[in-house]
């Protein structure tokens, strides 16, 4: 296959296990330009059989989440009916009857969570779908998308004064995978916003690893107070958010200041405070 053919050639992507498999057909160029995984599998010089067969199988991925990823790959936009605050969210019964109070909890197998949004509040549905998309983006090697999701979650938190719920912490901490800066962002949101009552009164349980890491963060906040450093919300500032949570091994940093060679390797707490607390 020549590179010119990439513009007109399509690839079949089989997503999900055999009993719940869905077929997606997409332009090869879109796939390869959006994902390191597809670029390696479908390159004209690839040694993998997928390139010749024009077919890729993703048995461990969730079809619903992959359709979200494919929409982003074509549009470079996270606008979607399942993360639209104004959209009417579908009502469907939870697939995990063991956790139905205050929303259902995702399991380690994403393909068993097709209908877990039935009893979740709209804001938590938004976080839930974005977190699952973030995980898929990590598997597919989509740095740009992971950074965009961090920005969107930060935007939602600021706009709605909301944080992820208990089920979201299980989705983030319950399975071992490369979480990038998203876990750090969620922890900072819980520390920087008034979430004590939410943590105590939530009907569902929180993931234990999330709670342990949150305690460590809270202790750091108390030490900062003693030193006279105010509590900050670094996700509110574009520059600090990029520096703190984004990945930029393949993409340019979001703010010109961060591209300067003289920029320190790590922004100090005081430098962050000066950027996000005017007049400090």
Buried (B, 14 or more C-beta within 10 A) or exposed (E): BEEEEBEEBBBBBBBBBEEBBBEBEBBBBBBBEBBEBBBBBBBEEBEEEBBEEBBBBBEEBBBBBBBBBBBBBEEEEBEBEBBEEEEEBEEEEBBBEEBBEBBBBBBEEBBBBBBBBBBBBBBBBBBBBBBBBBBBBBBBBBBBBBBBBBBBBBEBBBEEEBBBBBBBBBBBBBBEEEBBBBBBBBBBBBBBBEBEEBEEEBEBBBBEBBBEBBEEBBEEBEEBEEEEBEBBBBBBBEBBBBBBBBBBEEEEBBBEEBEEEEEEEEBEBEEBBBBBBEEE
